[in-house]
């Protein structure tokens, strides 16, 4: 069963620490106010036998990208699964701030205010892809919030290295410039001159939603202004201190390049019990490119952590 929730703003402050950051613009983490995240929920309220799973997407993503995978993971795990929209994405609040400490605080608030009351579990499995994975790392490595996590699964991102995708700012600039008062097909054709990879273009276009009942007028459901203002810091953010002693798995695509083997030693210092899992012939979006081996790895890991057959 799939249900969707969008909540109004909360006001509770959080104390997520910045364990490291870009040296250009270290974020101020002394007074973070988390935002309530929109989410899709899979499973029944009575599925309370096993710890829930939370899924956080990457940059330019949204919760609905994960619907098919989340539904199948829920079926195989028999728990409750929550796929969230990260701040400034999807149906979650659009706000000026978008640092990793902000995003980690949002996840902690979501666990405390939504997941624990709904499921009865105060510890969850947290799966994050790319940007969502780095936010999951920061949450796990903060001693004030690691208690929320039964395990952490990080998909195709390194917490200890900056990301190097030089195209993101270019994408944002052209997404803001493209004429949105035309059929969706034409918007896609206009972007094709800039975003030449058809899969990436199709992924970006999942963020295009109609304005009211108009069939030839659209808007981007992500906050492009905030993303543009913070994309450099998001890409350069690294973490180099802290320890998460709970179970962790870093799963990555053989053909991706976002997580390099030379980072394994530094990651082991942060996550001493880490398991590295490579998915062959997969790129950065391995959950979409190779869903079966991806789900097998996630299910096997979670069942092992939960001591299930």
C-alpha positions as CSV (number, residue, x, y, z in Angstrom):
1,X,0.0,0.0,0.0
2,X,1.3,3.4,-1.0
3,X,0.4,6.6,0.8
4,X,1.8,10.1,0.4
5,X,2.2,12.8,3.0
6,X,3.1,16.5,2.8
7,X,3.4,18.4,6.1
8,X,3.5,22.1,7.0
9,X,6.6,23.7,8.5
10,X,8.0,22.7,11.8
11,X,9.9,24.9,14.2
12,X,12.1,22.6,16.3
13,X,15.8,23.3,16.4
14,X,18.4,20.7,15.8
15,X,22.1,20.3,16.7
16,X,23.6,18.4,13.8
17,X,27.3,19.2,13.7
18,X,29.4,19.8,10.7
19,X,32.1,17.2,10.9
20,X,33.8,18.8,7.9
21,X,32.8,20.9,4.9
22,X,34.0,22.8,1.9
23,X,36.6,25.3,3.0
24,X,35.0,27.9,0.8
25,X,31.8,28.2,2.8
26,X,31.6,26.3,6.0
27,X,27.9,26.0,7.0
28,X,26.7,27.5,10.2
29,X,25.1,24.6,12.1
30,X,24.5,26.2,15.5
31,X,20.8,27.0,14.8
32,X,19.4,24.6,12.2
33,X,15.6,24.4,12.0
34,X,14.7,21.1,10.2
35,X,11.9,21.1,7.6
36,X,9.3,18.3,7.6
37,X,9.9,16.1,4.6
38,X,7.2,15.0,2.2
39,X,7.2,11.2,1.8
40,X,5.6,8.1,0.2
41,X,4.8,5.3,2.6
42,X,4.8,1.6,1.6
43,X,3.4,-1.1,3.7
44,X,0.6,-1.4,6.3
45,X,0.6,0.3,9.7
46,X,0.4,-3.3,11.1
47,X,3.8,-4.1,9.5
48,X,5.6,-3.7,12.9
49,X,7.7,-6.9,13.1
50,X,10.9,-5.5,11.5
51,X,12.6,-2.1,11.6
52,X,11.5,0.3,8.9
53,X,13.6,1.5,6.0
54,X,14.0,5.2,5.0
55,X,15.2,6.1,1.5
56,X,16.7,9.5,0.5
57,X,17.3,10.4,-3.1
58,X,20.1,12.2,-4.8
59,X,20.4,15.7,-6.3
60,X,17.6,16.5,-8.8
61,X,15.7,13.4,-7.6
62,X,12.4,13.0,-5.7
63,X,10.6,10.3,-3.7
64,X,8.5,9.0,-6.7
65,X,11.7,8.0,-8.5
66,X,11.9,5.2,-5.9
67,X,8.3,4.0,-6.0
68,X,8.9,0.7,-7.9
69,X,12.1,-0.2,-5.9
70,X,10.5,0.8,-2.5
71,X,7.4,-1.2,-3.2
72,X,9.5,-4.3,-4.0
73,X,11.8,-3.8,-1.1
74,X,8.8,-3.5,1.3
75,X,7.4,-6.8,-0.1
76,X,10.6,-8.6,0.3
77,X,11.4,-7.2,3.8
78,X,7.9,-7.2,5.3
79,X,8.5,-3.9,7.0
80,X,7.4,-0.3,6.4
81,X,9.3,1.8,3.9
82,X,9.4,5.5,3.7
83,X,10.8,7.3,0.6
84,X,11.3,11.1,1.3
85,X,11.7,14.2,-0.8
86,X,14.8,15.9,0.5
87,X,14.5,19.7,1.1
88,X,14.1,21.8,-2.0
89,X,13.1,18.7,-4.0
90,X,9.7,17.3,-4.9
91,X,6.9,18.3,-2.5
92,X,9.2,19.1,0.5
93,X,9.5,22.7,1.6
94,X,11.4,25.2,-0.6
95,X,13.8,27.1,1.6
96,X,17.0,29.2,1.1
97,X,19.2,26.8,3.1
98,X,20.6,23.6,1.7
99,X,23.7,22.4,3.5
100,X,24.4,18.8,4.4
101,X,23.9,19.5,8.1
102,X,20.5,20.9,7.2
103,X,19.6,17.7,5.2
104,X,20.9,15.5,8.0
105,X,18.8,17.4,10.6
106,X,15.7,16.9,8.3
107,X,16.3,13.2,8.3
108,X,16.7,13.1,12.1
109,X,13.5,15.1,12.6
110,X,11.7,12.8,10.1
111,X,12.7,9.7,12.1
112,X,11.6,11.2,15.4
113,X,8.4,12.9,14.3
114,X,7.1,10.5,11.7
115,X,8.7,7.1,11.5
116,X,9.1,6.3,15.2
117,X,5.4,7.2,16.1
118,X,4.1,5.4,13.0
119,X,6.1,2.2,13.4
120,X,7.1,2.0,17.1
121,X,10.8,1.6,16.2
122,X,13.3,4.2,17.4
123,X,16.0,2.6,15.2
124,X,15.7,2.5,11.4
125,X,17.6,1.4,8.4
126,X,18.6,4.4,6.3
127,X,19.4,4.2,2.6
128,X,20.7,7.2,0.7
129,X,21.7,7.6,-2.9
130,X,24.4,10.2,-3.9
131,X,23.4,13.4,-2.1
132,X,21.0,11.5,0.1
133,X,23.8,9.0,0.9
134,X,26.2,11.8,2.1
135,X,23.4,13.2,4.3
136,X,22.9,9.7,5.7
137,X,26.7,9.5,6.4
138,X,26.6,12.8,8.3
139,X,23.6,11.7,10.4
140,X,25.3,8.4,11.2
141,X,28.5,10.1,12.2
142,X,26.9,12.6,14.5
143,X,26.9,11.1,18.1
144,X,23.7,12.9,18.9
145,X,21.8,11.2,16.2
146,X,23.5,7.8,15.5
147,X,21.2,6.3,18.0
148,X,18.4,6.5,15.4
149,X,20.1,4.1,13.0
150,X,20.0,0.4,13.0
151,X,22.2,0.5,9.9
152,X,23.2,2.8,7.1
153,X,23.3,2.0,3.3
154,X,25.1,4.4,1.1
155,X,24.6,4.2,-2.7
156,X,27.4,5.4,-5.0
157,X,28.9,8.3,-3.1
158,X,32.1,8.8,-1.1
159,X,31.8,10.9,2.1
160,X,35.5,11.6,2.1
161,X,35.9,13.0,-1.5
162,X,34.3,15.9,-3.3
163,X,32.0,15.0,-6.2
164,X,33.3,16.1,-9.6
165,X,30.2,16.4,-11.9
166,X,30.9,19.6,-13.8
167,X,27.6,19.5,-15.6
168,X,25.2,20.2,-12.7
169,X,25.5,24.0,-12.7
170,X,25.1,24.0,-16.5
171,X,22.0,21.8,-16.2
172,X,20.5,24.2,-13.6
173,X,21.2,27.3,-15.7
174,X,19.5,25.8,-18.7
175,X,16.5,24.3,-16.8
176,X,15.8,27.8,-15.5
177,X,16.1,29.3,-19.0
178,X,14.0,26.8,-21.0
179,X,10.6,27.9,-22.1
180,X,8.0,26.0,-19.9
181,X,4.9,27.4,-21.7
182,X,5.0,24.7,-24.4
183,X,4.2,20.9,-24.5
184,X,6.3,18.6,-22.4
185,X,7.8,17.1,-25.6
186,X,9.1,20.5,-26.7
187,X,10.6,21.2,-23.3
188,X,12.5,17.9,-23.6
189,X,13.6,18.7,-27.2
190,X,14.9,22.1,-26.1
191,X,16.9,20.5,-23.2
192,X,18.3,17.8,-25.5
193,X,20.7,20.4,-26.9
194,X,22.2,20.8,-23.4
195,X,21.6,17.5,-21.6
196,X,22.6,15.1,-24.4
197,X,22.4,11.9,-22.3
198,X,18.8,10.6,-22.9
199,X,18.7,8.9,-19.5
200,X,19.8,11.9,-17.6
201,X,17.4,14.1,-19.5
202,X,14.5,11.8,-18.8
203,X,15.5,11.8,-15.1
204,X,15.5,15.6,-15.0
205,X,12.2,15.8,-16.8
206,X,10.5,13.8,-14.1
207,X,10.6,17.0,-12.1
208,X,8.4,18.8,-14.7
209,X,4.8,19.2,-13.4
210,X,1.8,21.0,-15.0
211,X,0.7,24.4,-13.7
212,X,-2.9,23.8,-12.7
213,X,-4.9,22.2,-15.5
214,X,-2.7,23.5,-18.2
215,X,-1.3,20.9,-20.6
216,X,1.1,23.3,-22.2
217,X,2.5,25.2,-19.1
218,X,4.8,23.6,-16.6
219,X,7.0,24.3,-13.6
220,X,10.0,22.6,-12.0
221,X,9.0,21.0,-8.7
222,X,12.4,21.5,-7.3
223,X,13.8,24.8,-6.0
224,X,16.3,25.5,-8.7
225,X,17.4,28.9,-7.1
226,X,18.4,27.3,-3.8
227,X,20.0,24.3,-5.6
228,X,22.0,26.7,-7.8
229,X,23.1,28.8,-4.8
230,X,24.4,25.7,-2.9
231,X,25.4,23.2,-5.6
232,X,29.2,24.0,-5.3
233,X,29.1,23.5,-1.6
234,X,27.0,20.3,-1.9
235,X,29.5,18.9,-4.5
236,X,32.6,19.8,-2.4
237,X,31.4,18.8,1.0
238,X,33.5,16.0,2.7
239,X,33.4,14.3,6.1
240,X,36.7,13.4,7.8
241,X,35.8,12.8,11.5
242,X,33.5,10.7,13.5
243,X,32.7,7.0,13.9
244,X,29.6,4.9,13.2
245,X,30.0,1.6,14.9
246,X,26.8,0.1,13.6
247,X,26.4,-2.0,10.4
248,X,27.0,-0.1,7.2
249,X,27.2,-1.0,3.5
250,X,28.5,1.1,0.6
251,X,27.1,-0.1,-2.6
252,X,28.5,1.3,-5.9
253,X,28.5,0.9,-9.6
254,X,31.5,-0.6,-11.4
255,X,31.3,2.0,-14.1
256,X,30.3,5.0,-12.0
257,X,33.4,6.6,-10.6
258,X,31.6,8.4,-7.7
259,X,33.1,6.0,-5.2
260,X,36.8,5.1,-5.8
261,X,38.6,2.2,-4.2
262,X,41.3,4.6,-3.0
263,X,38.7,6.0,-0.6
264,X,38.0,2.7,1.1
265,X,40.7,3.1,3.8
266,X,39.4,6.5,4.8
267,X,35.8,5.3,4.8
268,X,36.8,2.4,7.1
269,X,38.1,4.9,9.6
270,X,34.6,6.4,9.7
271,X,32.6,3.2,9.4
272,X,34.8,0.4,10.9
273,X,32.3,-2.4,10.2
274,X,31.7,-1.3,6.6
275,X,30.9,-3.8,3.8
276,X,31.7,-2.7,0.2
277,X,29.4,-4.1,-2.5
278,X,30.1,-3.5,-6.2
279,X,27.4,-3.9,-8.8
280,X,28.9,-4.9,-12.1
281,X,28.2,-3.0,-15.3
282,X,26.3,-0.3,-13.4
283,X,26.8,3.5,-13.4
284,X,25.7,6.1,-10.8
285,X,22.0,5.3,-10.8
286,X,22.6,1.6,-10.1
287,X,19.2,1.1,-8.4
288,X,17.6,2.1,-11.8
289,X,20.1,0.5,-14.1
290,X,20.5,-2.8,-12.2
291,X,17.5,-3.1,-9.9
292,X,17.7,-6.9,-9.2
293,X,21.3,-7.1,-8.0
294,X,20.8,-3.8,-6.1
295,X,17.7,-5.0,-4.3
296,X,19.3,-8.4,-3.6
297,X,22.3,-6.7,-1.9
298,X,20.1,-4.4,0.1
299,X,17.7,-7.1,1.2
300,X,20.5,-9.5,2.1
301,X,22.3,-6.8,4.1
302,X,19.2,-5.7,6.1
303,X,18.1,-9.3,6.8
304,X,21.6,-10.1,8.1
305,X,21.6,-7.0,10.3
306,X,18.1,-8.0,11.6
307,X,19.3,-11.6,12.2
308,X,16.6,-12.9,9.8
309,X,16.8,-16.0,7.5
